[in-house]
Amino acid sequence: MDLMGIIPPMTTPFRRDGEMDLKLVKPQVDWLIGEGAHGLAAGGSTGEGHALEGGEYRDLIAATCDAAAARVPVVAGVIVDSTRAAIMRGKAVRDMKVAALQVTPVHYLFRPDDEAMVEHFRAVAGETGLPIIIYNVVPWTYLSPALLIRIMRDVPGVVGVKQSAGDLKLFADLMIDADPRSRIYSAVDALLYSSFALGAHGAIAAILTAAPKAVRALWDAVQRGDHARGRALHEKLLPLWNAAVGDNLPACTRYAQSLQGVDAGVPRAPMPAASPEQRARIEPALKALLAAL
């Protein structure tokens, strides 16, 4: 499947004892697809993939693929600190027919140089045999457009980039300079309207999970050239993003889901739940957004 459009990064449902609650995966999958998602991503940063053990990771991706039942493609997030660990995660899910792996650069205290970064993605793509989307999000391991384009050009199997961290200028550079066959996805949550207008092939971003129907409406508006509608939706989406963004963004995302009837469990410690102040900002912003649909 060609990955295009609205691909929400799912929250991972945890119980209060810290264990995953996999029975909550299917209701969330069904809701996201029902709200218009073109695909799903599991085990990424919104899904607290950094906090998952190896066996848990495989179980989560399996539950997501089973629930999706080939209705939409599934992207498996990989957030680890070594090439070996990334390969192990990819191999653990390659029998599940995932559409791609979404892989962060190695992001511990020491940044690999550009040559080592190229070889990291070469090894992951070669050893897993799965398409790779580079998740360009880690501040101290942030990859320049030139390096991203080099990796996509020189490494078979690296098919695209999820451009994150709020920098629309770097997103625009990628859209202009990357091979047209590459796929550039926006995770610039605050400026999805602008990203879509610049030609993004889709989005994989937390705001999609908090408000999938609204972002699908935004995508559709831009695709048909209705920029007045697109801007109007942007002006309702931005307050929700401003209310939810923070170090506990996954928790705030799941709170927005809960307001729409989705039981997404609780975050895994030590991430705190949405605070009363955050909830007081998120609820009216979401209500105003949904009223605009």
C-alpha positions as protocol buffer text, in pm:
chain_id: "A"
residue {
  index: 1
  type: MET
  ca { x: 0 y: 0 z: 0 }
}
residue {
  index: 2
  type: ASP
  ca { x: 114 y: 355 z: -73 }
}
residue {
  index: 3
  type: LEU
  ca { x: 110 y: 541 z: 259 }
}
residue {
  index: 4
  type: MET
  ca { x: -73 y: 869 z: 207 }
}
residue {
  index: 5
  type: GLY
  ca { x: -299 y: 1092 z: 410 }
}
residue {
  index: 6
  type: ILE
  ca { x: -398 y: 1088 z: 775 }
}
residue {
  index: 7
  type: ILE
  ca { x: -204 y: 830 z: 981 }
}
residue {
  index: 8
  type: PRO
  ca { x: -272 y: 882 z: 1353 }
}
residue {
  index: 9
  type: PRO
  ca { x: -2 y: 758 z: 1595 }
}
residue {
  index: 10
  type: MET
  ca { x: -208 y: 560 z: 1844 }
}
residue {
  index: 11
  type: THR
  ca { x: -181 y: 593 z: 2219 }
}
residue {
  index: 12
  type: THR
  ca { x: -84 y: 270 z: 2396 }
}
residue {
  index: 13
  type: PRO
  ca { x: -339 y: 173 z: 2663 }
}
residue {
  index: 14
  type: PHE
  ca { x: -182 y: 100 z: 3001 }
}
residue {
  index: 15
  type: ARG
  ca { x: -355 y: -2 z: 3323 }
}
residue {
  index: 16
  type: ARG
  ca { x: -284 y: 167 z: 3655 }
}
residue {
  index: 17
  type: ASP
  ca { x: -54 y: -121 z: 3749 }
}
residue {
  index: 18
  type: GLY
  ca { x: 163 y: -33 z: 3448 }
}
residue {
  index: 19
  type: GLU
  ca { x: 70 y: -330 z: 3230 }
}
residue {
  index: 20
  type: MET
  ca { x: -67 y: -293 z: 2877 }
}
residue {
  index: 21
  type: ASP
  ca { x: -440 y: -338 z: 2835 }
}
residue {
  index: 22
  type: LEU
  ca { x: -455 y: -487 z: 2487 }
}
residue {
  index: 23
  type: LYS
  ca { x: -833 y: -527 z: 2488 }
}
residue {
  index: 24
  type: LEU
  ca { x: -851 y: -147 z: 2446 }
}
residue {
  index: 25
  type: VAL
  ca { x: -654 y: -154 z: 2120 }
}
residue {
  index: 26
  type: LYS
  ca { x: -938 y: -261 z: 1890 }
}
residue {
  index: 27
  type: PRO
  ca { x: -1189 y: 2 z: 2008 }
}
residue {
  index: 28
  type: GLN
  ca { x: -931 y: 273 z: 1944 }
}
residue {
  index: 29
  type: VAL
  ca { x: -846 y: 128 z: 1602 }
}
residue {
  index: 30
  type: ASP
  ca { x: -1213 y: 112 z: 1507 }
}
residue {
  index: 31
  type: TRP
  ca { x: -1269 y: 470 z: 1625 }
}
residue {
  index: 32
  type: LEU
  ca { x: -973 y: 611 z: 1432 }
}
residue {
  index: 33
  type: ILE
  ca { x: -1072 y: 432 z: 1114 }
}
residue {
  index: 34
  type: GLY
  ca { x: -1433 y: 541 z: 1162 }
}
residue {
  index: 35
  type: GLU
  ca { x: -1317 y: 902 z: 1198 }
}
residue {
  index: 36
  type: GLY
  ca { x: -1142 y: 882 z: 860 }
}
residue {
  index: 37
  type: ALA
  ca { x: -785 y: 766 z: 921 }
}
residue {
  index: 38
  type: HIS
  ca { x: -607 y: 643 z: 608 }
}
residue {
  index: 39
  type: GLY
  ca { x: -358 y: 441 z: 815 }
}
residue {
  index: 40
  type: LEU
  ca { x: -239 y: 383 z: 1171 }
}
residue {
  index: 41
  type: ALA
  ca { x: 94 y: 404 z: 1352 }
}
residue {
  index: 42
  type: ALA
  ca { x: 162 y: 212 z: 1672 }
}
residue {
  index: 43
  type: GLY
  ca { x: 454 y: 212 z: 1914 }
}
residue {
  index: 44
  type: GLY
  ca { x: 571 y: 563 z: 1826 }
}
residue {
  index: 45
  type: SER
  ca { x: 631 y: 852 z: 2061 }
}
residue {
  index: 46
  type: THR
  ca { x: 259 y: 923 z: 2112 }
}
residue {
  index: 47
  type: GLY
  ca { x: 230 y: 553 z: 2191 }
}
residue {
  index: 48
  type: GLU
  ca { x: 516 y: 573 z: 2444 }
}
residue {
  index: 49
  type: GLY
  ca { x: 713 y: 325 z: 2235 }
}
residue {
  index: 50
  type: HIS
  ca { x: 1030 y: 418 z: 2421 }
}
residue {
  index: 51
  type: ALA
  ca { x: 876 y: 261 z: 2734 }
}
residue {
  index: 52
  type: LEU
  ca { x: 787 y: -75 z: 2578 }
}
residue {
  index: 53
  type: GLU
  ca { x: 981 y: -394 z: 2635 }
}
residue {
  index: 54
  type: GLY
  ca { x: 1056 y: -615 z: 2336 }
}
residue {
  index: 55
  type: GLY
  ca { x: 780 y: -867 z: 2396 }
}
residue {
  index: 56
  type: GLU
  ca { x: 529 y: -592 z: 2472 }
}
residue {
  index: 57
  type: TYR
  ca { x: 622 y: -419 z: 2149 }
}
residue {
  index: 58
  type: ARG
  ca { x: 550 y: -728 z: 1942 }
}
residue {
  index: 59
  type: ASP
  ca { x: 221 y: -786 z: 2125 }
}
residue {
  index: 60
  type: LEU
  ca { x: 112 y: -425 z: 2065 }
}
residue {
  index: 61
  type: ILE
  ca { x: 189 y: -432 z: 1692 }
}
residue {
  index: 62
  type: ALA
  ca { x: 19 y: -772 z: 1659 }
}
residue {
  index: 63
  type: ALA
  ca { x: -294 y: -644 z: 1835 }
}
residue {
  index: 64
  type: THR
  ca { x: -300 y: -334 z: 1614 }
}
residue {
  index: 65
  type: CYS
  ca { x: -262 y: -533 z: 1291 }
}
residue {
  index: 66
  type: ASP
  ca { x: -527 y: -782 z: 1401 }
}
residue {
  index: 67
  type: ALA
  ca { x: -768 y: -500 z: 1485 }
}
residue {
  index: 68
  type: ALA
  ca { x: -699 y: -314 z: 1160 }
}
residue {
  index: 69
  type: ALA
  ca { x: -766 y: -638 z: 967 }
}
residue {
  index: 70
  type: ALA
  ca { x: -608 y: -494 z: 650 }
}
residue {
  index: 71
  type: ARG
  ca { x: -865 y: -210 z: 637 }
}
residue {
  index: 72
  type: VAL
  ca { x: -578 y: 41 z: 651 }
}
residue {
  index: 73
  type: PRO
  ca { x: -198 y: 4 z: 655 }
}
residue {
  index: 74
  type: VAL
  ca { x: -15 y: -10 z: 989 }
}
residue {
  index: 75
  type: VAL
  ca { x: 322 y: 157 z: 1057 }
}
residue {
  index: 76
  type: ALA
  ca { x: 531 y: 17 z: 1343 }
}
residue {
  index: 77
  type: GLY
  ca { x: 730 y: 272 z: 1545 }
}
residue {
  index: 78
  type: VAL
  ca { x: 1086 y: 194 z: 1651 }
}
residue {
  index: 79
  type: ILE
  ca { x: 1240 y: 412 z: 1926 }
}
residue {
  index: 80
  type: VAL
  ca { x: 1562 y: 252 z: 2049 }
}
residue {
  index: 81
  type: ASP
  ca { x: 1925 y: 344 z: 2109 }
}
residue {
  index: 82
  type: SER
  ca { x: 2127 y: 107 z: 1891 }
}
residue {
  index: 83
  type: THR
  ca { x: 2129 y: -36 z: 1542 }
}
residue {
  index: 84
  type: ARG
  ca { x: 2107 y: -387 z: 1687 }
}
residue {
  index: 85
  type: ALA
  ca { x: 1797 y: -303 z: 1890 }
}
residue {
  index: 86
  type: ALA
  ca { x: 1628 y: -140 z: 1590 }
}
residue {
  index: 87
  type: ILE
  ca { x: 1693 y: -448 z: 1377 }
}
residue {
  index: 88
  type: MET
  ca { x: 1558 y: -674 z: 1650 }
}
residue {
  index: 89
  type: ARG
  ca { x: 1235 y: -474 z: 1671 }
}
residue {
  index: 90
  type: GLY
  ca { x: 1193 y: -475 z: 1295 }
}
residue {
  index: 91
  type: LYS
  ca { x: 1248 y: -849 z: 1271 }
}
residue {
  index: 92
  type: ALA
  ca { x: 1001 y: -906 z: 1554 }
}
residue {
  index: 93
  type: VAL
  ca { x: 713 y: -760 z: 1348 }
}
residue {
  index: 94
  type: ARG
  ca { x: 801 y: -831 z: 987 }
}
residue {
  index: 95
  type: ASP
  ca { x: 572 y: -1136 z: 976 }
}
residue {
  index: 96
  type: MET
  ca { x: 274 y: -910 z: 1051 }
}
residue {
  index: 97
  type: LYS
  ca { x: 269 y: -738 z: 711 }
}
residue {
  index: 98
  type: VAL
  ca { x: 329 y: -391 z: 854 }
}
residue {
  index: 99
  type: ALA
  ca { x: 349 y: -128 z: 583 }
}
residue {
  index: 100
  type: ALA
  ca { x: 669 y: 30 z: 718 }
}
residue {
  index: 101
  type: LEU
  ca { x: 887 y: 90 z: 1021 }
}
residue {
  index: 102
  type: GLN
  ca { x: 902 y: 444 z: 1160 }
}
residue {
  index: 103
  type: VAL
  ca { x: 1256 y: 465 z: 1299 }
}
residue {
  index: 104
  type: THR
  ca { x: 1415 y: 742 z: 1504 }
}
residue {
  index: 105
  type: PRO
  ca { x: 1784 y: 814 z: 1467 }
}
residue {
  index: 106
  type: VAL
  ca { x: 1982 y: 672 z: 1758 }
}
residue {
  index: 107
  type: HIS
  ca { x: 1920 y: 931 z: 2024 }
}
residue {
  index: 108
  type: TYR
  ca { x: 2117 y: 861 z: 2339 }
}
residue {
  index: 109
  type: LEU
  ca { x: 2378 y: 1107 z: 2471 }
}
residue {
  index: 110
  type: PHE
  ca { x: 2620 y: 1068 z: 2181 }
}
residue {
  index: 111
  type: ARG
  ca { x: 2519 y: 1163 z: 1826 }
}
residue {
  index: 112
  type: PRO
  ca { x: 2658 y: 937 z: 1554 }
}
residue {
  index: 113
  type: ASP
  ca { x: 2829 y: 1130 z: 1274 }
}
residue {
  index: 114
  type: ASP
  ca { x: 2662 y: 1148 z: 933 }
}
residue {
  index: 115
  type: GLU
  ca { x: 2840 y: 841 z: 795 }
}
residue {
  index: 116
  type: ALA
  ca { x: 2738 y: 633 z: 1095 }
}
residue {
  index: 117
  type: MET
  ca { x: 2382 y: 760 z: 1061 }
}
residue {
  index: 118
  type: VAL
  ca { x: 2366 y: 652 z: 697 }
}
residue {
  index: 119
  type: GLU
  ca { x: 2498 y: 308 z: 789 }
}
residue {
  index: 120
  type: HIS
  ca { x: 2248 y: 278 z: 1074 }
}
residue {
  index: 121
  type: PHE
  ca { x: 1954 y: 314 z: 837 }
}
residue {
  index: 122
  type: ARG
  ca { x: 2123 y: 98 z: 575 }
}
residue {
  index: 123
  type: ALA
  ca { x: 2160 y: -184 z: 826 }
}
residue {
  index: 124
  type: VAL
  ca { x: 1803 y: -157 z: 956 }
}
residue {
  index: 125
  type: ALA
  ca { x: 1654 y: -154 z: 607 }
}
residue {
  index: 126
  type: GLY
  ca { x: 1878 y: -434 z: 485 }
}
residue {
  index: 127
  type: GLU
  ca { x: 1837 y: -665 z: 781 }
}
residue {
  index: 128
  type: THR
  ca { x: 1461 y: -624 z: 825 }
}
residue {
  index: 129
  type: GLY
  ca { x: 1361 y: -606 z: 459 }
}
residue {
  index: 130
  type: LEU
  ca { x: 1089 y: -354 z: 552 }
}
residue {
  index: 131
  type: PRO
  ca { x: 1033 y: -1 z: 418 }
}
residue {
  index: 132
  type: ILE
  ca { x: 1175 y: 261 z: 653 }
}
residue {
  index: 133
  type: ILE
  ca { x: 1037 y: 605 z: 739 }
}
residue {
  index: 134
  type: ILE
  ca { x: 1292 y: 818 z: 923 }
}
residue {
  index: 135
  type: TYR
  ca { x: 1130 y: 984 z: 1225 }
}
residue {
  index: 136
  type: ASN
  ca { x: 1323 y: 1310 z: 1243 }
}
residue {
  index: 137
  type: VAL
  ca { x: 1233 y: 1433 z: 1590 }
}
residue {
  index: 138
  type: VAL
  ca { x: 1521 y: 1401 z: 1839 }
}
residue {
  index: 139
  type: PRO
  ca { x: 1668 y: 1751 z: 1903 }
}
residue {
  index: 140
  type: TRP
  ca { x: 2028 y: 1642 z: 1965 }
}
residue {
  index: 141
  type: THR
  ca { x: 2017 y: 1394 z: 1676 }
}
residue {
  index: 142
  type: TYR
  ca { x: 1826 y: 1610 z: 1430 }
}
residue {
  index: 143
  type: LEU
  ca { x: 1904 y: 1530 z: 1067 }
}
residue {
  index: 144
  type: SER
  ca { x: 1941 y: 1809 z: 812 }
}
residue {
  index: 145
  type: PRO
  ca { x: 1739 y: 1804 z: 490 }
}
residue {
  index: 146
  type: ALA
  ca { x: 2061 y: 1733 z: 300 }
}
residue {
  index: 147
  type: LEU
  ca { x: 2139 y: 1426 z: 512 }
}
residue {
  index: 148
  type: LEU
  ca { x: 1780 y: 1300 z: 497 }
}
residue {
  index: 149
  type: ILE
  ca { x: 1779 y: 1333 z: 119 }
}
residue {
  index: 150
  type: ARG
  ca { x: 2113 y: 1155 z: 99 }
}
residue {
  index: 151
  type: ILE
  ca { x: 1985 y: 863 z: 306 }
}
residue {
  index: 152
  type: MET
  ca { x: 1666 y: 834 z: 99 }
}
residue {
  index: 153
  type: ARG
  ca { x: 1871 y: 847 z: -221 }
}
residue {
  index: 154
  type: ASP
  ca { x: 2152 y: 611 z: -120 }
}
residue {
  index: 155
  type: VAL
  ca { x: 1981 y: 355 z: 105 }
}
residue {
  index: 156
  type: PRO
  ca { x: 1739 y: 118 z: -67 }
}
residue {
  index: 157
  type: GLY
  ca { x: 1432 y: 72 z: 148 }
}
residue {
  index: 158
  type: VAL
  ca { x: 1428 y: 415 z: 312 }
}
residue {
  index: 159
  type: VAL
  ca { x: 1111 y: 546 z: 155 }
}
residue {
  index: 160
  type: GLY
  ca { x: 1035 y: 864 z: 345 }
}
residue {
  index: 161
  type: VAL
  ca { x: 1069 y: 1102 z: 637 }
}
residue {
  index: 162
  type: LYS
  ca { x: 836 y: 1205 z: 915 }
}
residue {
  index: 163
  type: GLN
  ca { x: 949 y: 1563 z: 969 }
}
residue {
  index: 164
  type: SER
  ca { x: 882 y: 1679 z: 1322 }
}
residue {
  index: 165
  type: ALA
  ca { x: 989 y: 1931 z: 1586 }
}
residue {
  index: 166
  type: GLY
  ca { x: 791 y: 2224 z: 1455 }
}
residue {
  index: 167
  type: ASP
  ca { x: 1027 y: 2349 z: 1183 }
}
residue {
  index: 168
  type: LEU
  ca { x: 819 y: 2425 z: 874 }
}
residue {
  index: 169
  type: LYS
  ca { x: 1120 y: 2572 z: 690 }
}
residue {
  index: 170
  type: LEU
  ca { x: 1300 y: 2235 z: 700 }
}
residue {
  index: 171
  type: PHE
  ca { x: 978 y: 2067 z: 592 }
}
residue {
  index: 172
  type: ALA
  ca { x: 955 y: 2303 z: 294 }
}
residue {
  index: 173
  type: ASP
  ca { x: 1318 y: 2232 z: 203 }
}
residue {
  index: 174
  type: LEU
  ca { x: 1246 y: 1859 z: 203 }
}
residue {
  index: 175
  type: MET
  ca { x: 938 y: 1899 z: -15 }
}
residue {
  index: 176
  type: ILE
  ca { x: 1136 y: 2093 z: -277 }
}
residue {
  index: 177
  type: ASP
  ca { x: 1458 y: 1890 z: -280 }
}
residue {
  index: 178
  type: ALA
  ca { x: 1357 y: 1527 z: -215 }
}
residue {
  index: 179
  type: ASP
  ca { x: 1302 y: 1281 z: -496 }
}
residue {
  index: 180
  type: PRO
  ca { x: 933 y: 1294 z: -595 }
}
residue {
  index: 181
  type: ARG
  ca { x: 912 y: 920 z: -522 }
}
residue {
  index: 182
  type: SER
  ca { x: 1000 y: 978 z: -157 }
}
residue {
  index: 183
  type: ARG
  ca { x: 723 y: 1030 z: 95 }
}
residue {
  index: 184
  type: ILE
  ca { x: 739 y: 1330 z: 327 }
}
residue {
  index: 185
  type: TYR
  ca { x: 498 y: 1325 z: 620 }
}
residue {
  index: 186
  type: SER
  ca { x: 431 y: 1619 z: 848 }
}
residue {
  index: 187
  type: ALA
  ca { x: 453 y: 1602 z: 1224 }
}
residue {
  index: 188
  type: VAL
  ca { x: 446 y: 1979 z: 1250 }
}
residue {
  index: 189
  type: ASP
  ca { x: 122 y: 1958 z: 1446 }
}
residue {
  index: 190
  type: ALA
  ca { x: 66 y: 2332 z: 1478 }
}
residue {
  index: 191
  type: LEU
  ca { x: 95 y: 2390 z: 1103 }
}
residue {
  index: 192
  type: LEU
  ca { x: -66 y: 2095 z: 932 }
}
residue {
  index: 193
  type: TYR
  ca { x: -263 y: 2325 z: 703 }
}
residue {
  index: 194
  type: SER
  ca { x: 61 y: 2481 z: 580 }
}
residue {
  index: 195
  type: SER
  ca { x: 224 y: 2138 z: 549 }
}
residue {
  index: 196
  type: PHE
  ca { x: -61 y: 2007 z: 337 }
}
residue {
  index: 197
  type: ALA
  ca { x: -56 y: 2320 z: 121 }
}
residue {
  index: 198
  type: LEU
  ca { x: 317 y: 2265 z: 64 }
}
residue {
  index: 199
  type: GLY
  ca { x: 244 y: 1918 z: -72 }
}
residue {
  index: 200
  type: ALA
  ca { x: 288 y: 1683 z: 225 }
}
residue {
  index: 201
  type: HIS
  ca { x: 209 y: 1326 z: 137 }
}
residue {
  index: 202
  type: GLY
  ca { x: 32 y: 1292 z: 470 }
}
residue {
  index: 203
  type: ALA
  ca { x: 78 y: 1338 z: 842 }
}
residue {
  index: 204
  type: ILE
  ca { x: 174 y: 1121 z: 1138 }
}
residue {
  index: 205
  type: ALA
  ca { x: 130 y: 1348 z: 1439 }
}
residue {
  index: 206
  type: ALA
  ca { x: -30 y: 1349 z: 1784 }
}
residue {
  index: 207
  type: ILE
  ca { x: -298 y: 1603 z: 1690 }
}
residue {
  index: 208
  type: LEU
  ca { x: -436 y: 1345 z: 1445 }
}
residue {
  index: 209
  type: THR
  ca { x: -493 y: 1105 z: 1733 }
}
residue {
  index: 210
  type: ALA
  ca { x: -657 y: 1371 z: 1948 }
}
residue {
  index: 211
  type: ALA
  ca { x: -886 y: 1497 z: 1669 }
}
residue {
  index: 212
  type: PRO
  ca { x: -880 y: 1258 z: 1370 }
}
residue {
  index: 213
  type: LYS
  ca { x: -1208 y: 1368 z: 1213 }
}
residue {
  index: 214
  type: ALA
  ca { x: -1104 y: 1733 z: 1208 }
}
residue {
  index: 215
  type: VAL
  ca { x: -762 y: 1662 z: 1059 }
}
residue {
  index: 216
  type: ARG
  ca { x: -918 y: 1436 z: 794 }
}
residue {
  index: 217
  type: ALA
  ca { x: -1152 y: 1725 z: 708 }
}
residue {
  index: 218
  type: LEU
  ca { x: -851 y: 1956 z: 684 }
}
residue {
  index: 219
  type: TRP
  ca { x: -668 y: 1711 z: 456 }
}
residue {
  index: 220
  type: ASP
  ca { x: -971 y: 1673 z: 231 }
}
residue {
  index: 221
  type: ALA
  ca { x: -1021 y: 2049 z: 212 }
}
residue {
  index: 222
  type: VAL
  ca { x: -664 y: 2113 z: 98 }
}
residue {
  index: 223
  type: GLN
  ca { x: -672 y: 1825 z: -150 }
}
residue {
  index: 224
  type: ARG
  ca { x: -977 y: 1974 z: -323 }
}
residue {
  index: 225
  type: GLY
  ca { x: -828 y: 2325 z: -313 }
}
residue {
  index: 226
  type: ASP
  ca { x: -1070 y: 2466 z: -55 }
}
residue {
  index: 227
  type: HIS
  ca { x: -818 y: 2679 z: 130 }
}
residue {
  index: 228
  type: ALA
  ca { x: -1077 y: 2893 z: 304 }
}
residue {
  index: 229
  type: ARG
  ca { x: -1212 y: 2581 z: 474 }
}
residue {
  index: 230
  type: GLY
  ca { x: -858 y: 2461 z: 542 }
}
residue {
  index: 231
  type: ARG
  ca { x: -760 y: 2783 z: 713 }
}
residue {
  index: 232
  type: ALA
  ca { x: -1080 y: 2786 z: 917 }
}
residue {
  index: 233
  type: LEU
  ca { x: -1005 y: 2435 z: 1044 }
}
residue {
  index: 234
  type: HIS
  ca { x: -645 y: 2533 z: 1116 }
}
residue {
  index: 235
  type: GLU
  ca { x: -770 y: 2818 z: 1334 }
}
residue {
  index: 236
  type: LYS
  ca { x: -968 y: 2568 z: 1542 }
}
residue {
  index: 237
  type: LEU
  ca { x: -696 y: 2300 z: 1552 }
}
residue {
  index: 238
  type: LEU
  ca { x: -422 y: 2535 z: 1672 }
}
residue {
  index: 239
  type: PRO
  ca { x: -589 y: 2615 z: 2007 }
}
residue {
  index: 240
  type: LEU
  ca { x: -625 y: 2243 z: 2074 }
}
residue {
  index: 241
  type: TRP
  ca { x: -256 y: 2189 z: 2000 }
}
residue {
  index: 242
  type: ASN
  ca { x: -159 y: 2483 z: 2221 }
}
residue {
  index: 243
  type: ALA
  ca { x: -367 y: 2333 z: 2502 }
}
residue {
  index: 244
  type: ALA
  ca { x: -225 y: 1981 z: 2467 }
}
residue {
  index: 245
  type: VAL
  ca { x: 142 y: 2028 z: 2384 }
}
residue {
  index: 246
  type: GLY
  ca { x: 385 y: 1958 z: 2667 }
}
residue {
  index: 247
  type: ASP
  ca { x: 624 y: 1701 z: 2807 }
}
residue {
  index: 248
  type: ASN
  ca { x: 327 y: 1474 z: 2876 }
}
residue {
  index: 249
  type: LEU
  ca { x: 177 y: 1512 z: 2527 }
}
residue {
  index: 250
  type: PRO
  ca { x: 77 y: 1143 z: 2504 }
}
residue {
  index: 251
  type: ALA
  ca { x: -124 y: 1181 z: 2826 }
}
residue {
  index: 252
  type: CYS
  ca { x: -296 y: 1494 z: 2696 }
}
residue {
  index: 253
  type: THR
  ca { x: -370 y: 1317 z: 2367 }
}
residue {
  index: 254
  type: ARG
  ca { x: -537 y: 1029 z: 2549 }
}
residue {
  index: 255
  type: TYR
  ca { x: -740 y: 1279 z: 2753 }
}
residue {
  index: 256
  type: ALA
  ca { x: -871 y: 1431 z: 2430 }
}
residue {
  index: 257
  type: GLN
  ca { x: -961 y: 1080 z: 2318 }
}
residue {
  index: 258
  type: SER
  ca { x: -1144 y: 1014 z: 2644 }
}
residue {
  index: 259
  type: LEU
  ca { x: -1360 y: 1322 z: 2588 }
}
residue {
  index: 260
  type: GLN
  ca { x: -1476 y: 1154 z: 2267 }
}
residue {
  index: 261
  type: GLY
  ca { x: -1564 y: 823 z: 2430 }
}
residue {
  index: 262
  type: VAL
  ca { x: -1236 y: 638 z: 2373 }
}
residue {
  index: 263
  type: ASP
  ca { x: -1088 y: 455 z: 2671 }
}
residue {
  index: 264
  type: ALA
  ca { x: -714 y: 479 z: 2610 }
}
residue {
  index: 265
  type: GLY
  ca { x: -605 y: 381 z: 2960 }
}
residue {
  index: 266
  type: VAL
  ca { x: -342 y: 579 z: 3148 }
}
residue {
  index: 267
  type: PRO
  ca { x: 18 y: 675 z: 3068 }
}
residue {
  index: 268
  type: ARG
  ca { x: 304 y: 456 z: 3186 }
}
residue {
  index: 269
  type: ALA
  ca { x: 497 y: 591 z: 3484 }
}
residue {
  index: 270
  type: PRO
  ca { x: 672 y: 821 z: 3527 }
}
residue {
  index: 271
  type: MET
  ca { x: 471 y: 1015 z: 3269 }
}
residue {
  index: 272
  type: PRO
  ca { x: 200 y: 1210 z: 3455 }
}
residue {
  index: 273
  type: ALA
  ca { x: -162 y: 1219 z: 3344 }
}
residue {
  index: 274
  type: ALA
  ca { x: -306 y: 1541 z: 3204 }
}
residue {
  index: 275
  type: SER
  ca { x: -320 y: 1792 z: 3489 }
}
residue {
  index: 276
  type: PRO
  ca { x: -639 y: 1971 z: 3592 }
}
residue {
  index: 277
  type: GLU
  ca { x: -501 y: 2285 z: 3426 }
}
residue {
  index: 278
  type: GLN
  ca { x: -432 y: 2099 z: 3103 }
}
residue {
  index: 279
  type: ARG
  ca { x: -776 y: 1939 z: 3109 }
}
residue {
  index: 280
  type: ALA
  ca { x: -937 y: 2279 z: 3161 }
}
residue {
  index: 281
  type: ARG
  ca { x: -765 y: 2403 z: 2844 }
}
residue {
  index: 282
  type: ILE
  ca { x: -814 y: 2093 z: 2630 }
}
residue {
  index: 283
  type: GLU
  ca { x: -1187 y: 2044 z: 2684 }
}
residue {
  index: 284
  type: PRO
  ca { x: -1312 y: 2383 z: 2551 }
}
residue {
  index: 285
  type: ALA
  ca { x: -1062 y: 2381 z: 2264 }
}
residue {
  index: 286
  type: LEU
  ca { x: -1177 y: 2035 z: 2155 }
}
residue {
  index: 287
  type: LYS
  ca { x: -1542 y: 2131 z: 2193 }
}
residue {
  index: 288
  type: ALA
  ca { x: -1497 y: 2437 z: 1971 }
}
residue {
  index: 289
  type: LEU
  ca { x: -1312 y: 2229 z: 1711 }
}
residue {
  index: 290
  type: LEU
  ca { x: -1577 y: 1959 z: 1695 }
}
residue {
  index: 291
  type: ALA
  ca { x: -1850 y: 2221 z: 1670 }
}
residue {
  index: 292
  type: ALA
  ca { x: -1683 y: 2353 z: 1355 }
}
residue {
  index: 293
  type: LEU
  ca { x: -1714 y: 2020 z: 1171 }
}
